[in-house]
Amino acid sequence: MPDETLILGRVLRYKADPFVEGPGAARVDEALLVRGELIAAVGTAADLRAQAPEAEVADFGDALVSAGFVDCHAHYPQTGIVASWGKRLIDWLNTYTFPEEMRFADPAYAAEVAGRYLDLLLDNGTTCVASFCTIHPGSVDAIFEAAEARSMAIVAGKTCMDRNAPADLCDTPQRAYDDSKRLLDAWHGRGRATYAITPRFSPTSSREQLQALGALWSERPDCAMQTHLSEQTDEIGWVRELFPEAQDYLETYEAAALLGRRGIYGHSIHLTARERDRLHEMGAAVAHCPTSNTFIGSGLFDMGLRDRGLTVGLATDTGGGSSFSMLRTMAAAYEIGQLRGRPLHPAELLWLATVGSARALGLEGRLGRIAPGLSADLVVLDLASTPAIAQRAARAGDVWEALFPTIMMGDDRAVRSVWVGGRRVRS
């Protein structure tokens, strides 16, 4: 019999989609049973004690037990430049991102940053992430190796560029295909690793490179594909100059067979009606990156996309995003929703940070939700982690009112415990 642990607390799990069913889509149970790497059962403390009388008990009192946070769009090589004073997107790339990414030619440096980055995520309750790497294959090996050492689920891939970037960060269409295929063969499906074919965005990839990567995805549709779409208006203008034949930004990917299910399109702020419809029709997903969108001045994401059925996940986009915390990211998503006239309920915010992001990455059947048979990736939140939060939570009339102050004011101090694959990694 695998090791068993009985976790007691306010166990919050989703039985349906709160964007459809409202806050009643979630329920709170007393306990969950972890057996080996998986969740074995959820229910009352008495029932689960009877099922597993020899189980080790981890009692978290009135703390909230949730599925671990899932960050569906980030750039781990930008860990060291997070919160750098910025201008517009292209200036930010040239000033901070590209010089830093050149350092990842050194495998030792890549390994150091990869480990630091994943530890920062775990400190903040994030148990799965989708990350861009750099042009260097060693940067891909580094993040997969670091995740494997921590038993974390991860989606990652070599960032491909062959123009409009420093020469040291450019490859060719053939090299992009060859490197990506070799890395995909080495890592995809190994343990908890998922490979993502990764063109940075259309301005830094020629038509030939996009087509080469589209050909690879057609050969291996079981892997993911991640890129950027319609982040800033001047970026869209640049795409229009580079691809005058395309009717919109999305068509630059669609023409290269880079639009489809398991595709994740970061930002997607300034979409046309056609782009919205095609993303939905093709079963693609978009990543909402609220702290990044405000930090770099990109714009305000339209959560109406989710209401109209498009798959939306939540993401930090570090280091363009200004925080490693999904709590801070949820708070920013709420604030942007207010500015757009679509305030998000706490049930919707937590859904986006767990089930929504897992769905966007094609991992919903494995993680992102508390349910029997899914991976025991969990975060335990102290809903009274600071005096300011505690005094507000004390007035709460239900679990959502108790959780919301932590979403809006919480940080890593609220993360009481983190579990990855059934193993406690933070306490």
SENU-877928 format. One record per residue (C-alpha): residue number from 1; x, y, z; residue in one letter. Coordinates in steps of 0.5 Angstrom, whole numbers, always signed. Layout:
REM SENU-877928
<sedo NUM,<X,Y,Z>,'A'>
...
END
This chain:
REM SENU-877928
<sedo 1,<+0,+0,+0>,'M'>
<sedo 2,<+3,+7,-2>,'P'>
<sedo 3,<+4,+12,+4>,'D'>
<sedo 4,<-3,+15,+6>,'E'>
<sedo 5,<-4,+22,+9>,'T'>
<sedo 6,<-10,+25,+11>,'L'>
<sedo 7,<-11,+32,+10>,'I'>
<sedo 8,<-16,+36,+15>,'L'>
<sedo 9,<-18,+43,+13>,'G'>
<sedo 10,<-23,+47,+9>,'R'>
<sedo 11,<-22,+43,+3>,'V'>
<sedo 12,<-25,+47,-3>,'L'>
<sedo 13,<-26,+43,-10>,'R'>
<sedo 14,<-30,+45,-16>,'Y'>
<sedo 15,<-36,+41,-18>,'K'>
<sedo 16,<-37,+45,-24>,'A'>
<sedo 17,<-35,+51,-28>,'D'>
<sedo 18,<-37,+58,-24>,'P'>
<sedo 19,<-37,+62,-30>,'F'>
<sedo 20,<-43,+58,-32>,'V'>
<sedo 21,<-46,+56,-25>,'E'>
<sedo 22,<-44,+61,-21>,'G'>
<sedo 23,<-40,+61,-14>,'P'>
<sedo 24,<-45,+54,-12>,'G'>
<sedo 25,<-40,+51,-17>,'A'>
<sedo 26,<-35,+50,-11>,'A'>
<sedo 27,<-36,+46,-5>,'R'>
<sedo 28,<-32,+46,+2>,'V'>
<sedo 29,<-31,+39,+5>,'D'>
<sedo 30,<-27,+37,+11>,'E'>
<sedo 31,<-22,+33,+9>,'A'>
<sedo 32,<-18,+29,+3>,'L'>
<sedo 33,<-14,+23,+3>,'L'>
<sedo 34,<-7,+23,-1>,'V'>
<sedo 35,<-5,+16,-3>,'R'>
<sedo 36,<+2,+16,-6>,'G'>
<sedo 37,<+2,+21,-11>,'E'>
<sedo 38,<-5,+22,-12>,'L'>
<sedo 39,<-12,+24,-9>,'I'>
<sedo 40,<-15,+18,-7>,'A'>
<sedo 41,<-22,+21,-4>,'A'>
<sedo 42,<-25,+27,-1>,'V'>
<sedo 43,<-30,+28,+4>,'G'>
<sedo 44,<-32,+28,+12>,'T'>
<sedo 45,<-26,+27,+17>,'A'>
<sedo 46,<-30,+21,+20>,'A'>
<sedo 47,<-31,+17,+13>,'D'>
<sedo 48,<-24,+18,+11>,'L'>
<sedo 49,<-21,+16,+18>,'R'>
<sedo 50,<-25,+10,+17>,'A'>
<sedo 51,<-22,+9,+10>,'Q'>
<sedo 52,<-15,+10,+12>,'A'>
<sedo 53,<-14,+9,+20>,'P'>
<sedo 54,<-7,+8,+19>,'E'>
<sedo 55,<-6,+15,+15>,'A'>
<sedo 56,<-1,+20,+17>,'E'>
<sedo 57,<-5,+26,+19>,'V'>
<sedo 58,<-4,+33,+17>,'A'>
<sedo 59,<-9,+38,+21>,'D'>
<sedo 60,<-9,+45,+18>,'F'>
<sedo 61,<-15,+47,+22>,'G'>
<sedo 62,<-19,+53,+19>,'D'>
<sedo 63,<-14,+54,+13>,'A'>
<sedo 64,<-16,+53,+6>,'L'>
<sedo 65,<-14,+47,+2>,'V'>
<sedo 66,<-14,+48,-5>,'S'>
<sedo 67,<-11,+45,-12>,'A'>
<sedo 68,<-4,+48,-13>,'G'>
<sedo 69,<-4,+54,-17>,'F'>
<sedo 70,<-2,+53,-24>,'V'>
<sedo 71,<+1,+59,-28>,'D'>
<sedo 72,<+0,+58,-36>,'C'>
<sedo 73,<+5,+63,-39>,'H'>
<sedo 74,<+12,+65,-36>,'A'>
<sedo 75,<+19,+67,-38>,'H'>
<sedo 76,<+23,+63,-33>,'Y'>
<sedo 77,<+30,+66,-36>,'P'>
<sedo 78,<+27,+73,-34>,'Q'>
<sedo 79,<+27,+72,-26>,'T'>
<sedo 80,<+33,+76,-25>,'G'>
<sedo 81,<+30,+82,-29>,'I'>
<sedo 82,<+23,+82,-26>,'V'>
<sedo 83,<+21,+89,-23>,'A'>
<sedo 84,<+25,+93,-28>,'S'>
<sedo 85,<+23,+100,-30>,'W'>
<sedo 86,<+20,+99,-37>,'G'>
<sedo 87,<+18,+103,-43>,'K'>
<sedo 88,<+14,+99,-48>,'R'>
<sedo 89,<+14,+92,-50>,'L'>
<sedo 90,<+19,+93,-55>,'I'>
<sedo 91,<+24,+97,-51>,'D'>
<sedo 92,<+23,+93,-45>,'W'>
<sedo 93,<+25,+87,-50>,'L'>
<sedo 94,<+31,+90,-52>,'N'>
<sedo 95,<+34,+94,-46>,'T'>
<sedo 96,<+33,+88,-41>,'Y'>
<sedo 97,<+30,+81,-44>,'T'>
<sedo 98,<+35,+80,-50>,'F'>
<sedo 99,<+41,+82,-46>,'P'>
<sedo 100,<+39,+77,-40>,'E'>
<sedo 101,<+37,+71,-45>,'E'>
<sedo 102,<+44,+72,-48>,'M'>
<sedo 103,<+47,+69,-41>,'R'>
<sedo 104,<+43,+63,-42>,'F'>
<sedo 105,<+49,+60,-47>,'A'>
<sedo 106,<+52,+58,-40>,'D'>
<sedo 107,<+49,+52,-38>,'P'>
<sedo 108,<+51,+53,-31>,'A'>
<sedo 109,<+47,+60,-31>,'Y'>
<sedo 110,<+41,+57,-34>,'A'>
<sedo 111,<+41,+51,-28>,'A'>
<sedo 112,<+42,+56,-23>,'E'>
<sedo 113,<+36,+61,-25>,'V'>
<sedo 114,<+32,+55,-26>,'A'>
<sedo 115,<+32,+52,-19>,'G'>
<sedo 116,<+31,+59,-16>,'R'>
<sedo 117,<+25,+60,-21>,'Y'>
<sedo 118,<+22,+54,-19>,'L'>
<sedo 119,<+23,+55,-11>,'D'>
<sedo 120,<+20,+62,-12>,'L'>
<sedo 121,<+14,+59,-15>,'L'>
<sedo 122,<+13,+54,-10>,'L'>
<sedo 123,<+14,+59,-4>,'D'>
<sedo 124,<+8,+62,-7>,'N'>
<sedo 125,<+4,+56,-8>,'G'>
<sedo 126,<+5,+55,-15>,'T'>
<sedo 127,<+6,+47,-17>,'T'>
<sedo 128,<+5,+48,-25>,'C'>
<sedo 129,<+8,+53,-30>,'V'>
<sedo 130,<+8,+54,-37>,'A'>
<sedo 131,<+15,+57,-39>,'S'>
<sedo 132,<+19,+60,-45>,'F'>
<sedo 133,<+26,+58,-45>,'C'>
<sedo 134,<+31,+62,-49>,'T'>
<sedo 135,<+34,+60,-56>,'I'>
<sedo 136,<+39,+55,-52>,'H'>
<sedo 137,<+37,+48,-52>,'P'>
<sedo 138,<+41,+48,-45>,'G'>
<sedo 139,<+36,+53,-42>,'S'>
<sedo 140,<+30,+48,-44>,'V'>
<sedo 141,<+34,+42,-41>,'D'>
<sedo 142,<+35,+46,-34>,'A'>
<sedo 143,<+28,+48,-33>,'I'>
<sedo 144,<+26,+41,-34>,'F'>
<sedo 145,<+31,+38,-30>,'E'>
<sedo 146,<+30,+43,-24>,'A'>
<sedo 147,<+22,+41,-25>,'A'>
<sedo 148,<+24,+33,-25>,'E'>
<sedo 149,<+28,+34,-19>,'A'>
<sedo 150,<+22,+37,-15>,'R'>
<sedo 151,<+17,+33,-18>,'S'>
<sedo 152,<+13,+39,-21>,'M'>
<sedo 153,<+9,+38,-27>,'A'>
<sedo 154,<+12,+43,-33>,'I'>
<sedo 155,<+10,+46,-40>,'V'>
<sedo 156,<+16,+49,-43>,'A'>
<sedo 157,<+20,+49,-50>,'G'>
<sedo 158,<+26,+53,-53>,'K'>
<sedo 159,<+24,+60,-55>,'T'>
<sedo 160,<+25,+60,-63>,'C'>
<sedo 161,<+27,+67,-67>,'M'>
<sedo 162,<+31,+68,-73>,'D'>
<sedo 163,<+30,+75,-74>,'R'>
<sedo 164,<+29,+82,-71>,'N'>
<sedo 165,<+33,+80,-65>,'A'>
<sedo 166,<+41,+80,-63>,'P'>
<sedo 167,<+45,+75,-67>,'A'>
<sedo 168,<+47,+71,-61>,'D'>
<sedo 169,<+39,+70,-60>,'L'>
<sedo 170,<+37,+68,-67>,'C'>
<sedo 171,<+37,+61,-70>,'D'>
<sedo 172,<+35,+59,-77>,'T'>
<sedo 173,<+28,+55,-79>,'P'>
<sedo 174,<+32,+49,-80>,'Q'>
<sedo 175,<+35,+49,-73>,'R'>
<sedo 176,<+29,+51,-70>,'A'>
<sedo 177,<+26,+45,-72>,'Y'>
<sedo 178,<+31,+40,-71>,'D'>
<sedo 179,<+33,+43,-64>,'D'>
<sedo 180,<+25,+43,-62>,'S'>
<sedo 181,<+24,+36,-65>,'K'>
<sedo 182,<+30,+33,-61>,'R'>
<sedo 183,<+28,+37,-54>,'L'>
<sedo 184,<+21,+34,-55>,'L'>
<sedo 185,<+23,+27,-56>,'D'>
<sedo 186,<+28,+28,-50>,'A'>
<sedo 187,<+23,+31,-45>,'W'>
<sedo 188,<+15,+30,-48>,'H'>
<sedo 189,<+12,+25,-43>,'G'>
<sedo 190,<+18,+24,-39>,'R'>
<sedo 191,<+15,+24,-32>,'G'>
<sedo 192,<+11,+30,-31>,'R'>
<sedo 193,<+14,+34,-37>,'A'>
<sedo 194,<+10,+37,-43>,'T'>
<sedo 195,<+14,+40,-49>,'Y'>
<sedo 196,<+11,+46,-52>,'A'>
<sedo 197,<+13,+48,-59>,'I'>
<sedo 198,<+15,+56,-58>,'T'>
<sedo 199,<+16,+61,-63>,'P'>
<sedo 200,<+17,+67,-59>,'R'>
<sedo 201,<+12,+71,-63>,'F'>
<sedo 202,<+11,+73,-71>,'S'>
<sedo 203,<+16,+79,-71>,'P'>
<sedo 204,<+22,+75,-69>,'T'>
<sedo 205,<+20,+69,-73>,'S'>
<sedo 206,<+20,+69,-81>,'S'>
<sedo 207,<+15,+66,-85>,'R'>
<sedo 208,<+19,+60,-86>,'E'>
<sedo 209,<+21,+59,-79>,'Q'>
<sedo 210,<+13,+59,-77>,'L'>
<sedo 211,<+12,+54,-82>,'Q'>
<sedo 212,<+18,+49,-80>,'A'>
<sedo 213,<+15,+50,-73>,'L'>
<sedo 214,<+8,+49,-75>,'G'>
<sedo 215,<+10,+42,-79>,'A'>
<sedo 216,<+13,+40,-73>,'L'>
<sedo 217,<+7,+41,-69>,'W'>
<sedo 218,<+3,+37,-74>,'S'>
<sedo 219,<+7,+31,-73>,'E'>
<sedo 220,<+7,+32,-66>,'R'>
<sedo 221,<+0,+35,-64>,'P'>
<sedo 222,<+0,+31,-57>,'D'>
<sedo 223,<+5,+37,-55>,'C'>
<sedo 224,<+3,+44,-53>,'A'>
<sedo 225,<+5,+50,-57>,'M'>
<sedo 226,<+6,+57,-54>,'Q'>
<sedo 227,<+7,+64,-57>,'T'>
<sedo 228,<+4,+71,-56>,'H'>
<sedo 229,<-1,+75,-59>,'L'>
<sedo 230,<-4,+82,-60>,'S'>
<sedo 231,<+0,+84,-53>,'E'>
<sedo 232,<+0,+92,-55>,'Q'>
<sedo 233,<-2,+96,-61>,'T'>
<sedo 234,<+4,+98,-63>,'D'>
<sedo 235,<+6,+91,-64>,'E'>
<sedo 236,<+0,+89,-68>,'I'>
<sedo 237,<+2,+95,-73>,'G'>
<sedo 238,<+9,+92,-73>,'W'>
<sedo 239,<+6,+85,-75>,'V'>
<sedo 240,<+2,+89,-80>,'R'>
<sedo 241,<+8,+91,-83>,'E'>
<sedo 242,<+12,+85,-83>,'L'>
<sedo 243,<+6,+81,-86>,'F'>
<sedo 244,<+2,+85,-90>,'P'>
<sedo 245,<-2,+79,-93>,'E'>
<sedo 246,<-5,+77,-87>,'A'>
<sedo 247,<-12,+80,-85>,'Q'>
<sedo 248,<-10,+80,-78>,'D'>
<sedo 249,<-4,+78,-73>,'Y'>
<sedo 250,<-7,+71,-71>,'L'>
<sedo 251,<-7,+69,-79>,'E'>
<sedo 252,<+0,+69,-78>,'T'>
<sedo 253,<+0,+63,-74>,'Y'>
<sedo 254,<-6,+60,-77>,'E'>
<sedo 255,<-2,+60,-84>,'A'>
<sedo 256,<+3,+56,-81>,'A'>
<sedo 257,<-1,+51,-78>,'A'>
<sedo 258,<+0,+54,-71>,'L'>
<sedo 259,<-7,+55,-69>,'L'>
<sedo 260,<-11,+49,-66>,'G'>
<sedo 261,<-12,+45,-59>,'R'>
<sedo 262,<-7,+45,-54>,'R'>
<sedo 263,<-4,+52,-57>,'G'>
<sedo 264,<-4,+58,-51>,'I'>
<sedo 265,<-3,+65,-54>,'Y'>
<sedo 266,<-1,+70,-49>,'G'>
<sedo 267,<-4,+76,-47>,'H'>
<sedo 268,<-9,+77,-53>,'S'>
<sedo 269,<-12,+83,-51>,'I'>
<sedo 270,<-13,+87,-57>,'H'>
<sedo 271,<-17,+82,-61>,'L'>
<sedo 272,<-21,+83,-67>,'T'>
<sedo 273,<-28,+79,-68>,'A'>
<sedo 274,<-25,+74,-73>,'R'>
<sedo 275,<-19,+73,-68>,'E'>
<sedo 276,<-24,+71,-62>,'R'>
<sedo 277,<-28,+67,-66>,'D'>
<sedo 278,<-23,+63,-69>,'R'>
<sedo 279,<-19,+62,-63>,'L'>
<sedo 280,<-26,+59,-60>,'H'>
<sedo 281,<-27,+55,-66>,'E'>
<sedo 282,<-20,+52,-66>,'M'>
<sedo 283,<-21,+50,-59>,'G'>
<sedo 284,<-15,+54,-57>,'A'>
<sedo 285,<-13,+58,-50>,'A'>
<sedo 286,<-11,+65,-48>,'V'>
<sedo 287,<-7,+67,-42>,'A'>
<sedo 288,<-9,+73,-38>,'H'>
<sedo 289,<-3,+76,-36>,'C'>
<sedo 290,<-6,+82,-31>,'P'>
<sedo 291,<+0,+84,-28>,'T'>
<sedo 292,<+4,+84,-34>,'S'>
<sedo 293,<-1,+88,-38>,'N'>
<sedo 294,<-1,+94,-33>,'T'>
<sedo 295,<+6,+94,-32>,'F'>
<sedo 296,<+8,+95,-39>,'I'>
<sedo 297,<+2,+99,-41>,'G'>
<sedo 298,<-1,+94,-46>,'S'>
<sedo 299,<-8,+94,-44>,'G'>
<sedo 300,<-14,+91,-41>,'L'>
<sedo 301,<-16,+84,-42>,'F'>
<sedo 302,<-23,+83,-44>,'D'>
<sedo 303,<-26,+77,-39>,'M'>
<sedo 304,<-32,+77,-44>,'G'>
<sedo 305,<-28,+72,-48>,'L'>
<sedo 306,<-29,+67,-42>,'R'>
<sedo 307,<-36,+68,-41>,'D'>
<sedo 308,<-37,+67,-49>,'R'>
<sedo 309,<-34,+60,-48>,'G'>
<sedo 310,<-26,+61,-50>,'L'>
<sedo 311,<-21,+58,-45>,'T'>
<sedo 312,<-18,+63,-41>,'V'>
<sedo 313,<-12,+61,-36>,'G'>
<sedo 314,<-9,+66,-31>,'L'>
<sedo 315,<-1,+67,-32>,'A'>
<sedo 316,<+4,+72,-28>,'T'>
<sedo 317,<+8,+73,-35>,'D'>
<sedo 318,<+14,+74,-30>,'T'>
<sedo 319,<+19,+78,-31>,'G'>
<sedo 320,<+14,+82,-36>,'G'>
<sedo 321,<+9,+81,-30>,'G'>
<sedo 322,<+11,+84,-23>,'S'>
<sedo 323,<+10,+78,-19>,'S'>
<sedo 324,<+11,+71,-18>,'F'>
<sedo 325,<+5,+70,-14>,'S'>
<sedo 326,<-2,+68,-17>,'M'>
<sedo 327,<-5,+71,-11>,'L'>
<sedo 328,<-2,+78,-13>,'R'>
<sedo 329,<-4,+76,-20>,'T'>
<sedo 330,<-11,+74,-18>,'M'>
<sedo 331,<-12,+81,-15>,'A'>
<sedo 332,<-10,+84,-21>,'A'>
<sedo 333,<-15,+80,-25>,'A'>
<sedo 334,<-20,+83,-21>,'Y'>
<sedo 335,<-18,+90,-21>,'E'>
<sedo 336,<-18,+90,-29>,'I'>
<sedo 337,<-24,+86,-29>,'G'>
<sedo 338,<-27,+92,-25>,'Q'>
<sedo 339,<-24,+97,-30>,'L'>
<sedo 340,<-27,+93,-36>,'R'>
<sedo 341,<-34,+93,-32>,'G'>
<sedo 342,<-34,+85,-31>,'R'>
<sedo 343,<-32,+84,-24>,'P'>
<sedo 344,<-30,+77,-22>,'L'>
<sedo 345,<-32,+73,-16>,'H'>
<sedo 346,<-27,+70,-12>,'P'>
<sedo 347,<-30,+63,-14>,'A'>
<sedo 348,<-28,+65,-21>,'E'>
<sedo 349,<-21,+68,-20>,'L'>
<sedo 350,<-19,+61,-16>,'L'>
<sedo 351,<-22,+57,-22>,'W'>
<sedo 352,<-18,+61,-27>,'L'>
<sedo 353,<-11,+60,-23>,'A'>
<sedo 354,<-13,+53,-22>,'T'>
<sedo 355,<-17,+49,-27>,'V'>
<sedo 356,<-18,+54,-32>,'G'>
<sedo 357,<-10,+54,-33>,'S'>
<sedo 358,<-10,+47,-33>,'A'>
<sedo 359,<-15,+47,-38>,'R'>
<sedo 360,<-11,+52,-42>,'A'>
<sedo 361,<-5,+47,-42>,'L'>
<sedo 362,<-9,+41,-44>,'G'>
<sedo 363,<-7,+38,-37>,'L'>
<sedo 364,<-14,+39,-33>,'E'>
<sedo 365,<-15,+31,-33>,'G'>
<sedo 366,<-9,+31,-29>,'R'>
<sedo 367,<-8,+37,-24>,'L'>
<sedo 368,<-11,+43,-22>,'G'>
<sedo 369,<-17,+40,-19>,'R'>
<sedo 370,<-18,+37,-12>,'I'>
<sedo 371,<-22,+30,-14>,'A'>
<sedo 372,<-20,+23,-14>,'P'>
<sedo 373,<-15,+20,-19>,'G'>
<sedo 374,<-12,+27,-20>,'L'>
<sedo 375,<-5,+29,-18>,'S'>
<sedo 376,<-4,+31,-10>,'A'>
<sedo 377,<-1,+38,-12>,'D'>
<sedo 378,<-4,+43,-7>,'L'>
<sedo 379,<-3,+49,-3>,'V'>
<sedo 380,<-6,+51,+4>,'V'>
<sedo 381,<-8,+58,+5>,'L'>
<sedo 382,<-8,+61,+12>,'D'>
<sedo 383,<-14,+66,+11>,'L'>
<sedo 384,<-11,+70,+17>,'A'>
<sedo 385,<-4,+71,+15>,'S'>
<sedo 386,<-3,+78,+17>,'T'>
<sedo 387,<-7,+83,+22>,'P'>
<sedo 388,<-10,+87,+16>,'A'>
<sedo 389,<-13,+80,+13>,'I'>
<sedo 390,<-15,+77,+19>,'A'>
<sedo 391,<-19,+83,+22>,'Q'>
<sedo 392,<-23,+83,+15>,'R'>
<sedo 393,<-23,+75,+15>,'A'>
<sedo 394,<-26,+75,+22>,'A'>
<sedo 395,<-32,+79,+19>,'R'>
<sedo 396,<-33,+74,+13>,'A'>
<sedo 397,<-40,+70,+12>,'G'>
<sedo 398,<-38,+65,+8>,'D'>
<sedo 399,<-32,+62,+5>,'V'>
<sedo 400,<-31,+67,-1>,'W'>
<sedo 401,<-32,+73,+4>,'E'>
<sedo 402,<-26,+69,+8>,'A'>
<sedo 403,<-22,+68,+2>,'L'>
<sedo 404,<-22,+75,-2>,'F'>
<sedo 405,<-18,+79,+3>,'P'>
<sedo 406,<-12,+74,+2>,'T'>
<sedo 407,<-13,+74,-6>,'I'>
<sedo 408,<-13,+82,-5>,'M'>
<sedo 409,<-8,+83,+0>,'M'>
<sedo 410,<-4,+76,+1>,'G'>
<sedo 411,<+3,+74,-1>,'D'>
<sedo 412,<+8,+68,+1>,'D'>
<sedo 413,<+6,+69,+8>,'R'>
<sedo 414,<-1,+66,+7>,'A'>
<sedo 415,<+2,+60,+4>,'V'>
<sedo 416,<+2,+55,+10>,'R'>
<sedo 417,<+4,+49,+6>,'S'>
<sedo 418,<+5,+46,-1>,'V'>
<sedo 419,<+4,+39,-3>,'W'>
<sedo 420,<+7,+37,-10>,'V'>
<sedo 421,<+5,+30,-12>,'G'>
<sedo 422,<+3,+28,-5>,'G'>
<sedo 423,<+9,+30,-2>,'R'>
<sedo 424,<+10,+36,+3>,'R'>
<sedo 425,<+15,+41,+0>,'V'>
<sedo 426,<+13,+47,+4>,'R'>
<sedo 427,<+11,+47,+11>,'S'>
END
